[in-house]
Amino acid sequence: MTRTWRLWHYLTRYIDSFLLFSILLIMTVGLITLYSATGGNFTRITNQAVNMAVALFVMWLVANIPLQHMMRFAVPIYVLGLILLIGVALFGEINNGARRWLDIGITRIQPSELMKIAVPLIMAWYFDKHEATLRLHDYIIATILLLIPAALILRQPDLGTTLLIISSGFYVLFLAGLSWRIITGLIITGIASLPLIWSIMHDYQKQRVMTLFDPTQDALGAGYHIIQSTIAIGSGGIIGKGWQNGTQTHLDFLPEKSTDFIFAVFSEEFGLVGNSVLILLYLLVIGRGIIITANASTQFTRLIAGSITLTFFTYIFVNIGMVVGILPVVGVPLPLISYGGTSMVTMLLGFGILMSVQMHPKLIKT
């Protein structure tokens, strides 16, 4: 028994127990919801359980790596990500009009997922290297490091991932001390650029924006997703219809019910009470991330921890926002709930970095 305890202690010595427990609770909710959303499809449930196991292993592995070692890989990971994105642009597979996947022989990969970590990592590394002499041109260089992969991903096209990567990079800029005057100027410039942005958007992207304002203009086409998801959420009421009793879900009115719109499944079956519990669990993870960020001992660890935490919040806000109809549908999964392996691994890799920031403070120079 003592030997078993020592082994357990050794394996978990760099794991933040509060963060891990909160993540496991959300994953459990995800499996329960997915079981209902898929009609008890054993294959999909098993696949998701395997995805979770792989992601947890990646999280454990990264949590055991001191961040000063990870800093050394910031540039190689970023360069590798750019090479893979260029490979996608040249040789990627086309599915549903988008070129996002790259076949490397043994499997297919989506390089844009790697950039969700690589971009904030390289930006945090850059700001840490120039911490003592930060000037405006440093922020410009960091922005260029952000915009290059964002442009390649937008070209695929993948608007959802592009927005997430831009937001993760912006959080690094903000936490690195970008002045409010510049931020305000960027916001004004962005608003002024809306006509230009609109002119270069794809037709389907324009349709998503127009559908946001009036889903009924194409109720059986572009507006179908939002209409059915809001019906499902509203019909759940206060306490929901009960597990596996959602009519919108099980009568197949709700599209993408195991991926992007799984929150509508959960809302219909568990109602406002269930939503409140789920949001509370998310807030526990975000709150823990903020505490880890506040206690970070270096510029690099503070920037990367803050970016990961705030990007996690952005995932939640964008997914729930598009499902309830206050944001356009952009194909962003609900973290730790939606079916899928790549996003799950990426998300827990980020949490592994958070744990490394928290559990290796003495190994990092202050």
BAMARVO-998355 format. One record per residue (C-alpha): residue number from 1; residue in three letters; chain; x, y, z. Coordinates in Angstrom, 2 decimals. Example, Ala and Ser with C-alpha at 12.3 -4.5 7.8 and 13.67 -1.06 7.14 Angstrom:
BEGIN
     i    aa   ch        xx        yy        zz
     1   ala    A     12.30     -4.50      7.80
     2   ser    A     13.67     -1.06      7.14
//
This chain:
BEGIN
     i    aa   ch        xx        yy        zz
     1   met    A      0.00      0.00      0.00
     2   thr    A      2.84      2.36      0.86
     3   arg    A      4.59      1.55     -2.42
     4   thr    A      1.36      2.20     -4.37
     5   trp    A      0.90      5.53     -2.59
     6   arg    A      4.48      6.54     -3.37
     7   leu    A      3.98      5.65     -7.04
     8   trp    A      0.75      7.68     -7.16
     9   his    A      2.43     10.61     -5.45
    10   tyr    A      5.32     10.43     -7.90
    11   leu    A      3.02     10.37    -10.94
    12   thr    A      0.86     13.26     -9.72
    13   arg    A      3.45     15.48     -8.06
    14   tyr    A      3.20     18.08    -10.84
    15   ile    A     -0.57     17.84    -11.29
    16   asp    A     -2.80     20.61     -9.94
    17   ser    A     -5.50     18.55     -8.20
    18   phe    A     -8.15     21.30     -8.18
    19   leu    A     -7.75     21.95    -11.90
    20   leu    A     -7.68     18.23    -12.72
    21   phe    A    -10.81     17.52    -10.66
    22   ser    A    -12.72     20.35    -12.35
    23   ile    A    -11.64     19.16    -15.81
    24   leu    A    -12.67     15.56    -15.04
    25   leu    A    -16.10     16.72    -13.88
    26   ile    A    -16.66     18.61    -17.13
    27   met    A    -15.44     15.61    -19.14
    28   thr    A    -17.90     13.39    -17.28
    29   val    A    -20.71     15.78    -18.16
    30   gly    A    -19.47     15.62    -21.76
    31   leu    A    -19.63     11.83    -21.94
    32   ile    A    -23.11     11.76    -20.39
    33   thr    A    -24.35     14.37    -22.86
    34   leu    A    -22.63     12.70    -25.82
    35   tyr    A    -24.26      9.37    -24.95
    36   ser    A    -27.66     11.01    -25.29
    37   ala    A    -26.72     13.08    -28.35
    38   thr    A    -25.53      9.98    -30.26
    39   gly    A    -28.42      7.79    -29.17
    40   gly    A    -26.11      5.55    -27.16
    41   asn    A    -23.66      4.99    -30.02
    42   phe    A    -21.07      2.81    -28.29
    43   thr    A    -18.42      3.36    -30.95
    44   arg    A    -18.56      7.14    -30.62
    45   ile    A    -18.57      7.00    -26.83
    46   thr    A    -15.55      4.68    -26.88
    47   asn    A    -13.72      6.89    -29.36
    48   gln    A    -14.35      9.94    -27.21
    49   ala    A    -13.17      8.12    -24.10
    50   val    A     -9.96      7.25    -25.96
    51   asn    A     -9.62     10.90    -27.04
    52   met    A     -9.95     11.96    -23.42
    53   ala    A     -7.40      9.39    -22.24
    54   val    A     -4.87     10.53    -24.84
    55   ala    A     -5.51     14.18    -23.99
    56   leu    A     -5.08     13.53    -20.26
    57   phe    A     -1.79     11.75    -20.95
    58   val    A     -0.59     14.73    -23.02
    59   met    A     -1.62     17.04    -20.17
    60   trp    A      0.31     14.92    -17.64
    61   leu    A      3.35     14.82    -19.89
    62   val    A      3.42     18.59    -20.44
    63   ala    A      2.76     19.29    -16.76
    64   asn    A      5.98     17.44    -15.95
    65   ile    A      8.06     19.64    -18.27
    66   pro    A      9.49     22.79    -16.65
    67   leu    A      8.55     25.87    -18.65
    68   gln    A     12.13     26.96    -19.24
    69   his    A     12.52     23.80    -21.34
    70   met    A      9.33     24.60    -23.22
    71   met    A     10.69     28.08    -24.01
    72   arg    A     13.47     26.43    -25.99
    73   phe    A     10.91     24.80    -28.26
    74   ala    A      8.80     27.94    -28.84
    75   val    A     10.56     28.90    -32.09
    76   pro    A     10.84     25.34    -33.55
    77   ile    A      7.16     24.61    -32.79
    78   tyr    A      6.08     27.89    -34.39
    79   val    A      8.23     27.32    -37.51
    80   leu    A      6.98     23.72    -37.78
    81   gly    A      3.40     24.98    -37.54
    82   leu    A      4.00     27.50    -40.35
    83   ile    A      5.57     24.82    -42.56
    84   leu    A      2.57     22.54    -41.97
    85   leu    A      0.14     25.38    -42.74
    86   ile    A      1.96     26.06    -46.00
    87   gly    A      1.79     22.32    -46.68
    88   val    A     -1.98     22.46    -46.16
    89   ala    A     -2.25     25.37    -48.60
    90   leu    A     -0.29     23.44    -51.24
    91   phe    A     -1.20     19.80    -50.67
    92   gly    A     -4.06     19.73    -48.14
    93   glu    A     -7.22     17.68    -48.59
    94   ile    A    -10.38     19.55    -49.60
    95   asn    A    -13.53     18.70    -47.64
    96   asn    A    -16.76     20.69    -48.02
    97   gly    A    -14.93     23.42    -49.88
    98   ala    A    -12.27     23.90    -47.18
    99   arg    A     -8.62     22.84    -47.25
   100   arg    A     -7.74     22.23    -43.57
   101   trp    A     -6.27     18.74    -43.26
   102   leu    A     -2.87     17.39    -44.22
   103   asp    A     -2.24     13.72    -44.89
   104   ile    A      1.19     12.76    -43.51
   105   gly    A      0.93      9.07    -44.38
   106   ile    A      0.13      7.43    -41.06
   107   thr    A     -2.69      9.86    -40.23
   108   arg    A     -4.32     13.18    -41.07
   109   ile    A     -3.51     16.26    -39.01
   110   gln    A     -5.03     19.73    -38.71
   111   pro    A     -2.03     22.08    -38.29
   112   ser    A     -4.25     25.02    -37.30
   113   glu    A     -4.87     23.28    -33.96
   114   leu    A     -1.12     23.30    -33.24
   115   met    A     -1.03     27.05    -33.81
   116   lys    A     -3.52     27.62    -30.99
   117   ile    A     -0.63     26.80    -28.67
   118   ala    A      2.32     27.79    -30.88
   119   val    A      1.18     31.40    -31.43
   120   pro    A      0.82     32.45    -27.77
   121   leu    A      3.97     30.43    -26.98
   122   ile    A      6.13     32.29    -29.53
   123   met    A      4.65     35.67    -28.58
   124   ala    A      5.22     35.06    -24.87
   125   trp    A      8.78     33.94    -25.66
   126   tyr    A      9.42     37.09    -27.69
   127   phe    A      8.11     39.44    -25.00
   128   asp    A     10.10     37.60    -22.33
   129   lys    A     13.29     38.04    -24.37
   130   his    A     12.67     41.79    -24.73
   131   glu    A     11.05     42.40    -21.33
   132   ala    A     13.63     44.95    -20.19
   133   thr    A     13.48     47.09    -23.34
   134   leu    A      9.93     46.80    -24.66
   135   arg    A      9.15     49.36    -27.35
   136   leu    A      6.31     49.89    -29.81
   137   his    A      8.18     48.03    -32.53
   138   asp    A      8.25     44.92    -30.30
   139   tyr    A      4.45     44.89    -30.22
   140   ile    A      4.44     45.30    -34.00
   141   ile    A      6.79     42.33    -34.46
   142   ala    A      4.68     40.22    -32.08
   143   thr    A      1.57     41.18    -34.04
   144   ile    A      3.24     40.06    -37.27
   145   leu    A      4.05     36.71    -35.62
   146   leu    A      0.32     36.46    -34.91
   147   leu    A     -1.03     37.61    -38.28
   148   ile    A      1.08     35.33    -40.50
   149   pro    A     -0.49     32.04    -39.30
   150   ala    A     -3.88     33.74    -38.90
   151   ala    A     -3.82     34.73    -42.58
   152   leu    A     -2.86     31.19    -43.65
   153   ile    A     -5.69     29.69    -41.59
   154   leu    A     -8.23     32.25    -42.81
   155   arg    A     -7.30     31.29    -46.37
   156   gln    A     -8.31     27.63    -45.78
   157   pro    A    -10.98     29.04    -44.93
   158   asp    A    -11.47     28.48    -41.20
   159   leu    A    -12.95     31.60    -39.62
   160   gly    A    -13.61     30.03    -36.21
   161   thr    A    -10.02     28.88    -35.65
   162   thr    A     -8.69     32.17    -37.04
   163   leu    A    -10.72     34.14    -34.50
   164   leu    A     -9.53     31.91    -31.66
   165   ile    A     -5.87     32.29    -32.64
   166   ile    A     -6.22     36.06    -33.04
   167   ser    A     -7.88     36.28    -29.63
   168   ser    A     -5.13     34.19    -27.98
   169   gly    A     -2.50     36.46    -29.51
   170   phe    A     -4.38     39.59    -28.50
   171   tyr    A     -4.48     38.39    -24.89
   172   val    A     -0.68     38.08    -24.94
   173   leu    A     -0.38     41.62    -26.33
   174   phe    A     -2.77     42.93    -23.69
   175   leu    A     -1.06     41.17    -20.80
   176   ala    A      2.34     42.32    -22.09
   177   gly    A      1.27     45.91    -21.47
   178   leu    A     -0.14     47.15    -24.78
   179   ser    A     -1.53     50.60    -23.98
   180   trp    A     -5.26     51.26    -23.92
   181   arg    A     -4.75     54.10    -26.38
   182   ile    A     -3.40     51.68    -28.96
   183   ile    A     -6.11     49.13    -28.18
   184   thr    A     -8.78     51.80    -28.65
   185   gly    A     -7.16     52.81    -31.93
   186   leu    A     -7.16     49.20    -33.11
   187   ile    A    -10.85     48.84    -32.23
   188   ile    A    -11.72     52.01    -34.14
   189   thr    A     -9.63     50.84    -37.10
   190   gly    A    -11.36     47.47    -37.00
   191   ile    A    -14.79     49.06    -37.04
   192   ala    A    -13.78     51.35    -39.89
   193   ser    A    -12.48     48.32    -41.82
   194   leu    A    -15.76     46.41    -41.63
   195   pro    A    -16.82     47.34    -45.19
   196   leu    A    -13.48     46.07    -46.53
   197   ile    A    -13.71     42.90    -44.42
   198   trp    A    -17.26     42.35    -45.67
   199   ser    A    -16.12     42.67    -49.29
   200   ile    A    -13.51     39.91    -48.95
   201   met    A    -15.64     37.49    -46.94
   202   his    A    -16.89     34.32    -48.60
   203   asp    A    -20.57     34.15    -49.51
   204   tyr    A    -21.29     31.51    -46.86
   205   gln    A    -19.64     33.70    -44.21
   206   lys    A    -21.79     36.67    -45.23
   207   gln    A    -24.84     34.43    -45.07
   208   arg    A    -23.97     33.41    -41.49
   209   val    A    -23.81     37.04    -40.43
   210   met    A    -27.13     37.89    -42.10
   211   thr    A    -28.71     34.80    -40.59
   212   leu    A    -27.68     36.01    -37.13
   213   phe    A    -30.00     39.00    -37.46
   214   asp    A    -32.90     37.10    -39.01
   215   pro    A    -32.69     33.28    -39.00
   216   thr    A    -36.21     32.99    -40.42
   217   gln    A    -35.17     34.46    -43.79
   218   asp    A    -33.82     30.99    -44.63
   219   ala    A    -35.45     28.77    -42.03
   220   leu    A    -34.69     25.52    -43.84
   221   gly    A    -31.18     26.54    -44.91
   222   ala    A    -28.70     28.84    -43.23
   223   gly    A    -31.05     29.69    -40.36
   224   tyr    A    -31.97     26.08    -39.55
   225   his    A    -29.17     25.51    -37.04
   226   ile    A    -29.95     28.58    -34.93
   227   ile    A    -33.73     28.08    -35.03
   228   gln    A    -33.54     24.46    -33.91
   229   ser    A    -30.94     25.12    -31.21
   230   thr    A    -32.93     27.99    -29.68
   231   ile    A    -36.06     25.82    -29.72
   232   ala    A    -34.14     23.07    -27.91
   233   ile    A    -32.73     25.45    -25.31
   234   gly    A    -36.08     27.13    -24.67
   235   ser    A    -37.97     23.85    -24.41
   236   gly    A    -35.61     22.70    -21.66
   237   gly    A    -37.11     25.22    -19.26
   238   ile    A    -35.89     25.36    -15.66
   239   ile    A    -35.06     21.72    -14.95
   240   gly    A    -34.99     20.21    -18.45
   241   lys    A    -36.81     17.27    -20.01
   242   gly    A    -34.50     14.70    -18.48
   243   trp    A    -31.55     12.72    -19.76
   244   gln    A    -32.26     11.12    -23.17
   245   asn    A    -35.70     12.72    -23.25
   246   gly    A    -34.90     15.70    -25.47
   247   thr    A    -37.34     15.75    -28.40
   248   gln    A    -35.31     18.11    -30.60
   249   thr    A    -32.33     15.83    -30.13
   250   his    A    -33.88     12.40    -30.50
   251   leu    A    -36.29     13.30    -33.29
   252   asp    A    -33.24     14.54    -35.25
   253   phe    A    -34.32     18.15    -35.60
   254   leu    A    -31.07     19.39    -34.03
   255   pro    A    -28.05     19.39    -36.40
   256   glu    A    -24.40     18.83    -35.37
   257   lys    A    -25.74     17.68    -32.02
   258   ser    A    -22.59     15.83    -30.93
   259   thr    A    -20.14     18.56    -31.90
   260   asp    A    -20.79     22.31    -32.27
   261   phe    A    -24.39     22.26    -30.98
   262   ile    A    -24.03     19.83    -28.11
   263   phe    A    -24.79     22.65    -25.65
   264   ala    A    -28.34     22.72    -27.06
   265   val    A    -28.66     18.98    -26.27
   266   phe    A    -27.48     19.57    -22.72
   267   ser    A    -29.79     22.57    -22.27
   268   glu    A    -32.86     20.72    -23.50
   269   glu    A    -32.29     17.77    -21.19
   270   phe    A    -30.98     19.54    -18.06
   271   gly    A    -32.51     23.00    -18.37
   272   leu    A    -31.44     26.22    -16.69
   273   val    A    -30.32     24.36    -13.56
   274   gly    A    -27.98     22.11    -15.55
   275   asn    A    -26.63     25.09    -17.50
   276   ser    A    -25.89     26.91    -14.25
   277   val    A    -23.96     23.91    -12.90
   278   leu    A    -21.97     23.55    -16.15
   279   ile    A    -21.11     27.25    -16.25
   280   leu    A    -20.06     27.06    -12.60
   281   leu    A    -17.67     24.21    -13.46
   282   tyr    A    -16.24     26.29    -16.30
   283   leu    A    -15.83     29.25    -13.96
   284   leu    A    -13.90     27.06    -11.51
   285   val    A    -11.42     26.18    -14.27
   286   ile    A    -11.16     29.80    -15.43
   287   gly    A    -10.78     31.06    -11.85
   288   arg    A     -8.01     28.57    -11.17
   289   gly    A     -6.29     29.66    -14.38
   290   ile    A     -6.47     33.31    -13.31
   291   ile    A     -4.95     32.46     -9.93
   292   ile    A     -2.12     30.54    -11.63
   293   thr    A     -1.55     33.51    -13.95
   294   ala    A     -1.45     35.96    -11.05
   295   asn    A      1.11     33.80     -9.21
   296   ala    A      3.34     33.22    -12.25
   297   ser    A      6.95     34.09    -11.52
   298   thr    A      8.17     35.30    -14.93
   299   gln    A      6.95     37.34    -17.88
   300   phe    A      6.85     34.25    -20.07
   301   thr    A      4.82     32.12    -17.67
   302   arg    A      2.40     34.95    -16.89
   303   leu    A      1.72     35.66    -20.55
   304   ile    A      1.28     32.04    -21.62
   305   ala    A     -0.89     31.15    -18.59
   306   gly    A     -3.07     34.22    -19.06
   307   ser    A     -3.51     33.59    -22.77
   308   ile    A     -4.48     29.94    -22.27
   309   thr    A     -7.00     30.84    -19.56
   310   leu    A     -8.63     33.67    -21.51
   311   thr    A     -8.69     31.63    -24.73
   312   phe    A    -10.52     28.87    -22.85
   313   phe    A    -13.08     31.50    -21.82
   314   thr    A    -13.34     32.62    -25.47
   315   tyr    A    -14.07     29.04    -26.58
   316   ile    A    -16.95     28.83    -24.11
   317   phe    A    -18.34     32.29    -24.90
   318   val    A    -18.23     31.83    -28.69
   319   asn    A    -19.76     28.34    -28.68
   320   ile    A    -22.59     29.16    -26.29
   321   gly    A    -23.09     32.52    -28.03
   322   met    A    -23.56     30.93    -31.45
   323   val    A    -25.83     28.17    -30.06
   324   val    A    -28.17     30.67    -28.36
   325   gly    A    -28.13     32.93    -31.42
   326   ile    A    -26.20     36.01    -30.31
   327   leu    A    -23.10     35.21    -32.41
   328   pro    A    -22.69     33.87    -35.96
   329   val    A    -22.14     30.13    -36.40
   330   val    A    -18.36     29.76    -36.80
   331   gly    A    -17.72     26.10    -35.98
   332   val    A    -16.16     26.38    -32.51
   333   pro    A    -16.59     23.30    -30.24
   334   leu    A    -17.74     23.45    -26.63
   335   pro    A    -14.54     22.79    -24.60
   336   leu    A    -14.24     19.32    -23.03
   337   ile    A    -17.83     18.51    -24.08
   338   ser    A    -18.01     18.38    -27.89
   339   tyr    A    -17.00     15.20    -29.70
   340   gly    A    -13.54     15.35    -31.24
   341   gly    A     -9.95     14.41    -30.52
   342   thr    A     -7.80     17.19    -31.95
   343   ser    A     -9.43     20.03    -30.03
   344   met    A     -9.51     17.92    -26.86
   345   val    A     -5.77     17.22    -27.04
   346   thr    A     -4.99     20.88    -27.78
   347   met    A     -7.12     22.06    -24.88
   348   leu    A     -5.55     19.70    -22.35
   349   leu    A     -2.08     20.45    -23.67
   350   gly    A     -2.84     24.04    -22.66
   351   phe    A     -3.96     22.92    -19.21
   352   gly    A     -0.74     20.93    -18.90
   353   ile    A      1.16     24.18    -19.47
   354   leu    A     -0.95     25.84    -16.76
   355   met    A     -0.07     23.05    -14.35
   356   ser    A      3.60     23.35    -15.22
   357   val    A      3.46     27.09    -14.47
   358   gln    A      1.87     26.34    -11.11
   359   met    A      3.95     23.36    -10.04
   360   his    A      7.44     24.38    -11.23
   361   pro    A      7.85     27.89     -9.78
   362   lys    A     11.19     27.13     -8.08
   363   leu    A     12.68     25.80    -11.28
   364   ile    A     12.11     29.06    -13.16
   365   lys    A     14.33     32.08    -12.73
   366   thr    A     12.61     35.11    -11.28
//
